[in-house]
Amino acid sequence: MKEKSVTSLDVAKLAGVSRPTVSLVLNDSKAVSLSEETKQKVRNAARVLGYKPNSAALMLRRGATNTVGLVITEGRSLQVDAFIPLLHYAIAGVMREAGYSLLLETFERKENQNPYADLVVSHRIDGLLVLSPSTDDEDLKALIEQDYPVVLIGSTGHPREHCVFTSTREGTAAAASHIMDLGHRNIGCIPFSPPGFAATDSRLRELREALSAAGIALQDDAVFHGDFSAESGHAATLALMKAKPDTTAIFAGNDTIALGVIGALTSLGLSVPGDVSVVGYDDLPFSGYIAPPLTTVGIDADKQGRMAAEMMVRRLRGEAIEETRLAMPSSFIARGSTGPVRR
């Protein structure tokens, strides 16, 4: 027998308030002044019962705003990751042509608070684009299951998600093959973020698989996570080279991290690629013009942004979408930062 879904009436009964009061609290309405005690009772009851408002229904009742939100799940990356401006520019162009404004927001998670509530429940936007979603984001999962217009730039693997992501498996395999063909066997990795981000976890997993297929194990003590910035890549590289001084090749989680990797190696008196080869991800505009030019796995930020925005427009217009998970290919670009293993 199908389990009965929780309603706002159930929340009202448990909290000892009226159903309209539940609606006012959970929609964060300012139309009526309510005590903090009442608000807390309602929120506690909703949390205990697992009740979440149907965001799609709220949008239909309140009308359109002609605004779409773009949420950056890690606000610090805005300061350091050159991939995001390229993506934002592409998305904004498509939305503007379709008659929508684009609202850029960062992700802030606080205890017992839905980080999307201010945008979605208060109806500041008609749809939501989420960059680098986390696989354990329950609030995002709830929006997807309520059929709210969400398009992910990346993927959580949810069966009902709409997403555009880059398949880096082919590019990673080509990069790993290139490094091994150059004779490298002592390989390290500096992912671009702490564990938990879908792109970070998948790139590390794919690298392990590519190396393992050739009989090379990427050891856990050869992996030092960065924290989005080139500075963090620099620090992680110093730690890696202290722990594994025989490392001859490093895979950086993205091109920004790779800048820090090369800087750290230089500070240690090591040459790139004479002593250590370096591989990045993204192929950012500067990547071919640094010294040495960066070998990288190419990801088309402009195309990914346009595809995600176009999918969002189709969702908002109620058009049928046959392919809800669009995978873009990656490419391998060999440049001067990789060379034969040192003898």
Beta strands, then each sheet from edge to edge (+ up, - down):
strand 1: 67-72
strand 2: 101-106
strand 3: 127-131
strand 4: 150-153
strand 5: 163-167
strand 6: 187-190
strand 7: 249-252
strand 8: 277-282
strand 9: 295-298
strand 10: 325-329
strand 11: 331-333
sheet 1: 2+ 1+ 3+ 4+ 5+ 10+
sheet 2: 6+ 7+ 8+ 9+ 11-
end
